[in-house]
């Protein structure tokens, strides 16, 4: 069986948006949210 993935919550998406505008590094966002850097990059690319 493959890995199980969970979607980003609205709260996580808002935090990413706030951090993106504050120019927080993606690596730091991923560390705090306990998510993959690629997940954060994908969210930024698709929604900002």
Buried (B, 14 or more C-beta within 10 A) or exposed (E): EEEEEEEBEEEBEEBBBEBBEEEBEBEEBBEEBEBEEEBBEEBBEEEE
